[in-house]
């Protein structure tokens, strides 16, 4: 562990346990899931719906690439 002013030790990996996510808004989720499954040769690990405070619902799918 380092303070804000120290550099990490040479054997520390600054990306250890890091992750990134990308959100794409698509018109047809089912067709998009089929396309991603075909191109990346993996299935969605989760599908669901997110509802905002104003009641707007957005369907989504999660892939691990």
C-alpha positions as CSV (number, residue, x, y, z in Angstrom):
1,X,0.0,0.0,0.0
2,X,1.2,3.5,-0.8
3,X,0.2,7.0,0.2
4,X,-1.0,9.5,-2.4
5,X,2.5,10.9,-2.8
6,X,4.4,7.6,-3.0
7,X,5.0,5.5,-6.1
8,X,4.0,1.9,-5.9
9,X,6.7,-0.7,-5.3
10,X,8.0,-2.2,-8.5
11,X,6.4,-5.6,-7.7
12,X,2.9,-4.0,-7.0
13,X,0.5,-4.2,-10.0
14,X,-1.5,-1.1,-10.2
15,X,-4.2,-2.9,-12.2
16,X,-4.6,-5.7,-9.6
17,X,-8.3,-6.4,-9.2
18,X,-9.2,-3.6,-11.7
19,X,-12.2,-3.9,-14.0
20,X,-13.9,-1.9,-16.7
21,X,-17.3,-1.8,-18.1
22,X,-18.9,-0.4,-21.3
23,X,-22.5,0.4,-21.7
24,X,-24.0,0.4,-25.2
25,X,-27.6,1.5,-25.8
26,X,-29.2,-0.6,-28.6
27,X,-32.5,-0.7,-30.3
28,X,-33.1,-4.4,-30.2
29,X,-31.6,-6.2,-27.1
30,X,-32.4,-9.7,-28.3
31,X,-30.7,-9.2,-31.7
32,X,-27.7,-7.5,-30.0
33,X,-27.3,-10.4,-27.5
34,X,-27.4,-12.8,-30.5
35,X,-24.7,-10.7,-32.3
36,X,-22.4,-10.4,-29.2
37,X,-22.8,-14.1,-28.5
38,X,-21.8,-15.0,-32.1
39,X,-18.9,-12.5,-32.4
40,X,-17.3,-13.1,-29.0
41,X,-18.4,-16.7,-28.7
42,X,-19.8,-16.3,-25.2
43,X,-23.3,-16.1,-23.7
44,X,-24.7,-13.3,-21.6
45,X,-24.1,-14.1,-18.0
46,X,-27.1,-12.1,-16.8
47,X,-30.2,-10.3,-18.3
48,X,-32.4,-8.0,-16.3
49,X,-34.2,-4.7,-16.2
50,X,-33.2,-1.6,-14.4
51,X,-35.9,0.8,-13.3
52,X,-35.0,4.4,-12.5
53,X,-36.7,6.5,-9.8
54,X,-39.0,8.1,-12.5
55,X,-40.2,4.7,-13.4
56,X,-38.3,4.3,-16.7
57,X,-37.3,0.7,-17.3
58,X,-34.2,-0.3,-19.3
59,X,-33.4,-3.9,-20.2
60,X,-29.8,-5.0,-20.2
61,X,-27.5,-8.0,-20.7
62,X,-24.1,-8.6,-19.1
63,X,-21.2,-10.3,-20.9
64,X,-17.7,-11.1,-19.5
65,X,-15.2,-10.7,-22.3
